[in-house]
């Protein structure tokens, strides 16, 4: 990698840290100016004023805003995100158990949305204005239009309560909780490592419906963008030349079009993955999924800004890192980008 590419990467790393700091400042200020009462959540609404004032001082909420921010940043540098009001545990400990659940759900969802969305989008472009294209566009429109919580409730009523095809709320049935030692925090992976096939298939039956519901909106977006990218390439001269040489439609797609839109697809998939991590809140609430979305929602209801701040920073950091890795992939895979960066 040449000198100019290295300087471009350094610039993007700097932008990553600046964006993260801005996110920290904005989230911290909003959390402090909101009309919530985290002290009341700790000592109770009926506590006497002296106990209320003592707890407020203990939490550092009696200090000026800039001092509160400095104390929080100092703790953040040391890896101390404070204690959660709701659980009483360090926020880092809560996130260690909550975040893997969200990561597993979002990863499963993005795999499903990619496996379905990319081929469907390319097929819709290759057979433009046919029933297949119209079907893909209707599926995409529905995925963008109907709320996720409605899909989740209907899915539970039909596939869980009605047909009994999938598991219910939660990551696993109650009687199977704690049977597998958490090594990675990903229940499917941990059950496979432990060789416990019963827990694996039970966990699979629980994750498949929320993953499909969560991934549907991402699949709609991936399908629409893939169709657009493919249509753009179909008008290029190299596709016309390949057809003139007798190349099959599948050969044109796999040998010519797909390599040319790979970098664009990377961007779309990274955005979709970050969006799934960020947007899993509603899905986790509907399916009682013990992930970071449900954890952050409960923290908001109790005014626990330590937990909210930490959750927001984690999701924001992942989203920014995904964008950074996508930019890096552009620099590595696309020579034209290296020239622009230089």
C-alpha positions in Angstrom: 0.0 0.0 0.0 1.5 3.3 -1.0 2.2 6.4 1.1 -0.9 8.2 -0.1 -3.2 5.3 0.8 -1.6 5.1 4.3 -2.3 8.9 4.8 -5.9 8.4 3.7 -6.3 5.6 6.2 -4.8 7.7 8.9 -7.3 10.5 8.0 -10.2 8.1 8.3 -9.0 6.8 11.7 -8.8 10.4 12.9 -12.4 11.0 11.6 -13.5 7.9 13.4 -12.2 9.1 16.8 -13.7 12.6 16.2 -17.1 11.1 15.3 -17.0 8.9 18.4 -16.2 11.9 20.6 -19.0 14.0 19.1 -21.4 11.1 19.7 -20.2 10.9 23.3 -20.7 14.6 23.9 -24.1 14.8 22.3 -25.4 11.6 24.1 -24.0 12.8 27.5 -25.5 16.2 27.2 -28.9 14.9 26.1 -28.9 12.4 29.0 -28.2 15.0 31.5 -30.8 17.6 30.3 -33.6 15.1 30.0 -36.3 15.4 32.7 -35.6 12.1 34.3 -34.7 11.3 37.9 -32.1 8.5 38.2 -31.8 9.3 41.9 -35.4 8.5 42.5 -34.9 5.1 40.7 -32.3 4.3 43.3 -33.7 5.6 46.6 -37.4 5.5 45.7 -39.8 8.3 45.0 -40.9 8.5 48.7 -37.3 8.9 50.1 -36.7 11.9 52.3 -34.9 15.0 50.8 -31.7 14.3 52.8 -31.4 10.7 51.4 -32.2 12.0 47.9 -29.5 14.8 48.1 -26.9 12.3 49.5 -27.5 9.9 46.7 -27.4 12.7 44.1 -24.0 13.8 45.5 -22.8 10.1 45.5 -23.7 9.8 41.8 -21.9 13.1 41.1 -25.1 14.7 39.7 -24.7 17.8 41.9 -21.5 18.8 40.0 -21.4 21.2 37.1 -22.1 19.5 33.7 -18.5 19.9 32.5 -17.1 18.2 35.7 -19.6 15.3 35.3 -18.4 14.9 31.7 -14.8 15.0 32.7 -15.3 12.3 35.4 -17.2 10.1 32.9 -14.5 10.4 30.2 -11.8 9.7 32.8 -13.6 6.6 33.8 -14.2 5.6 30.2 -10.5 5.8 29.5 -9.9 3.4 32.4 -12.6 1.1 31.1 -15.0 2.1 33.9 -18.5 2.8 32.5 -20.1 3.2 35.9 -22.7 1.0 37.6 -26.1 0.3 36.3 -29.0 1.5 38.5 -31.4 -1.2 37.4 -29.1 -4.2 38.1 -26.5 -2.7 40.5 -23.7 -4.3 38.4 -20.9 -2.6 36.5 -22.3 -1.6 33.1 -19.4 -3.5 31.5 -20.5 -6.7 33.1 -24.1 -6.2 31.9 -22.9 -5.5 28.4 -20.8 -8.6 28.4 -24.0 -10.7 28.7 -26.4 -8.5 26.7 -24.3 -7.6 23.6 -23.5 -11.1 22.4 -27.2 -11.8 22.2 -27.8 -8.8 19.9 -24.6 -9.7 17.9 -25.9 -13.2 17.3 -29.3 -12.0 16.3 -28.1 -9.3 14.0 -25.5 -11.6 12.4 -28.0 -14.3 11.7 -30.4 -11.6 10.3 -27.8 -10.1 8.0 -26.8 -13.6 6.7 -30.4 -14.4 5.9 -31.0 -11.0 4.3 -27.8 -11.2 2.2 -28.5 -14.8 1.0 -32.0 -13.8 -0.1 -31.6 -10.1 -1.1 -28.5 -10.2 -3.3 -29.7 -13.1 -5.6 -33.3 -11.7 -5.7 -32.0 -8.2 -6.6 -29.8 -9.5 -9.4 -32.5 -11.8 -10.8 -35.0 -8.9 -10.7 -32.6 -6.8 -12.8 -31.8 -9.6 -15.2 -35.5 -10.2 -15.8 -36.6 -6.6 -15.7 -40.4 -5.9 -16.0 -41.3 -9.6 -15.6 -43.3 -11.1 -12.8 -40.1 -11.8 -10.9 -39.1 -8.2 -11.0 -42.5 -7.1 -9.9 -42.5 -9.6 -7.1 -39.1 -8.3 -5.9 -40.3 -4.7 -5.9 -43.4 -5.6 -4.0 -41.4 -7.5 -1.4 -39.1 -4.5 -1.0 -41.9 -2.1 -0.7 -43.6 -4.2 2.0 -40.4 -4.5 3.9 -40.0 -0.7 4.0 -43.6 0.0 4.8 -44.8 -2.3 7.6 -43.5 -1.8 11.1 -41.2 -4.4 12.6 -43.2 -4.8 15.8 -46.4 -5.7 13.8 -44.5 -8.3 11.8 -43.1 -9.7 15.1 -46.5 -10.0 16.8 -48.1 -11.5 13.8 -45.2 -13.9 13.4 -45.5 -15.1 17.0 -49.3 -15.6 16.7 -49.0 -17.6 13.4 -45.8 -19.5 13.6 -45.4 -20.0 17.4 -48.9 -19.9 19.0 -50.7 -21.3 15.9 -48.5 -23.6 14.0 -45.9 -24.3 16.7 -43.1 -24.2 14.0 -40.7 -22.1 16.0 -39.7 -21.4 19.6 -41.3 -18.7 21.6 -39.8 -15.5 23.2 -36.3 -15.6 24.6 -33.1 -17.2 23.4 -33.9 -20.7 24.6 -36.6 -22.5 26.6 -36.6 -21.8 30.3 -35.6 -25.4 31.3 -32.5 -25.2 29.0 -31.1 -21.9 30.3 -27.7 -22.3 31.8 -27.1 -25.8 30.4 -24.3 -24.6 28.2 -21.3 -22.8 29.5 -21.0 -19.3 27.9 -17.6 -19.2 26.2 -18.3 -16.7 23.4 -21.7 -15.5 24.5 -23.2 -16.7 21.2 -25.6 -19.5 22.2 -25.5 -21.3 18.8 -21.7 -21.3 18.8 -21.4 -22.2 22.5 -23.9 -25.1 22.2 -22.0 -26.4 19.1 -18.7 -26.2 21.0 -20.2 -28.1 23.9 -21.6 -30.7 21.6 -25.1 -30.2 23.0 -27.3 -30.6 19.9 -30.6 -30.4 21.8 -29.7 -26.9 23.1 -28.4 -25.9 19.6 -31.7 -26.8 17.8 -33.8 -25.3 20.6 -31.8 -22.0 20.3 -32.1 -22.2 16.5 -35.9 -22.5 16.8 -35.9 -19.4 19.0 -33.7 -17.2 16.8 -35.0 -18.1 13.3 -38.3 -16.0 13.6 -36.8 -12.8 15.2 -33.9 -13.0 12.7 -36.2 -13.3 9.8 -38.4 -10.4 11.1 -35.3 -8.2 11.8 -33.6 -9.1 8.6 -36.7 -8.5 6.4 -36.3 -4.7 6.2 -32.5 -5.2 5.5 -33.3 -7.7 2.8 -35.7 -5.2 1.2 -33.0 -2.6 1.2 -30.3 -5.0 -0.1 -32.7 -6.3 -2.9 -33.5 -2.8 -4.1 -29.9 -1.6 -4.1 -28.6 -4.8 -5.7 -31.2 -4.4 -8.5 -30.2 -0.8 -9.0 -26.5 -1.7 -9.2 -27.1 -4.6 -11.6 -29.3 -2.5 -13.9 -26.5 0.0 -14.1 -24.0 -2.6 -15.1 -26.3 -4.2 -17.7 -26.1 -1.0 -19.7 -22.3 -1.2 -19.9 -20.5 -2.1 -23.1 -18.7 -5.1 -21.5 -22.0 -6.8 -20.8 -23.1 -6.3 -24.4 -19.7 -7.7 -25.6 -20.1 -10.7 -23.3 -23.6 -11.4 -24.7 -22.3 -11.1 -28.3 -19.7 -13.8 -27.4 -22.5 -16.1 -26.4 -22.0 -15.9 -22.6 -24.9 -17.3 -20.6 -26.9 -15.0 -18.2 -25.5 -16.8 -15.2 -22.0 -16.5 -16.6 -22.5 -12.7 -17.2 -23.8 -12.3 -13.6 -21.1 -14.3 -11.8 -18.1 -13.6 -14.1 -18.7 -9.9 -15.0 -21.4 -8.1 -13.1 -20.9 -9.4 -9.5 -17.2 -8.6 -9.4 -17.9 -5.1 -10.6 -20.6 -4.4 -7.9 -18.8 -6.2 -5.1 -17.4 -3.1 -3.5 -20.8 -1.3 -3.7 -22.4 -4.4 -2.1 -19.9 -4.3 0.7 -21.0 -0.8 1.6 -24.7 -1.8 1.5 -24.1 -4.9 3.7 -22.0 -2.9 6.2 -24.7 -0.3 6.5 -27.4 -3.0 6.8 -25.4 -4.8 9.5 -24.9 -1.6 11.5 -28.6 -0.8 11.1 -29.6 -4.2 12.4 -27.4 -3.8 15.5 -28.9 -0.4 16.0 -32.5 -1.3 15.1 -32.8 -4.5 17.1 -34.5 -2.7 20.0 -38.1 -3.2 18.8 -37.5 -6.8 17.8 -35.8 -7.6 21.1 -38.8 -6.2 23.1 -41.4 -8.1 21.0 -39.4 -11.4 21.4 -38.1 -10.8 24.9 -34.6 -11.2 23.5 -32.1 -10.4 26.3 -29.9 -8.2 24.1 -28.5 -4.7 24.2 -31.7 -3.2 22.8 -33.8 -4.5 25.6 -31.2 -3.6 28.1 -31.0 0.0 26.8 -34.8 0.3 26.7 -35.1 -0.8 30.4 -32.3 1.7 31.2 -34.2 4.5 29.5 -37.3 3.7 31.5 -35.4 4.0 34.8 -33.3 7.0 33.8 -30.1 4.9 34.0 -27.9 7.1 31.8 -24.7 5.1 32.5 -26.3 2.1 30.8 -27.8 4.2 28.0 -24.5 6.0 27.3 -22.5 2.8 27.2 -25.0 1.1 25.0 -25.1 4.0 22.6 -21.3 4.2 22.4 -21.0 0.5 21.7 -23.5 0.6 18.9 -22.1 3.9 17.5 -18.6 2.6 17.6 -19.5 -0.6 15.8 -21.4 1.4 13.1 -18.4 3.7 12.7 -15.9 0.8 12.5 -18.0 -0.9 9.9 -18.0 2.3 7.8 -14.2 2.5 8.3 -13.7 -1.1 7.2 -15.9 -0.4 4.2 -13.7 2.6 3.2 -10.6 0.4 3.7 -12.1 -2.2 1.4 -12.7 0.5 -1.2 -9.1 1.5 -1.0 -7.8 -2.0 -1.3 -10.2 -3.4 -3.9 -10.8 -0.4 -6.2 -7.7 1.2 -7.8 -9.7 4.3 -8.8 -10.3 4.9 -5.1 -6.6 4.7 -4.3 -6.0 7.3 -7.0 -8.6 9.6 -5.5 -7.2 9.1 -2.0 -3.7 9.9 -3.3 
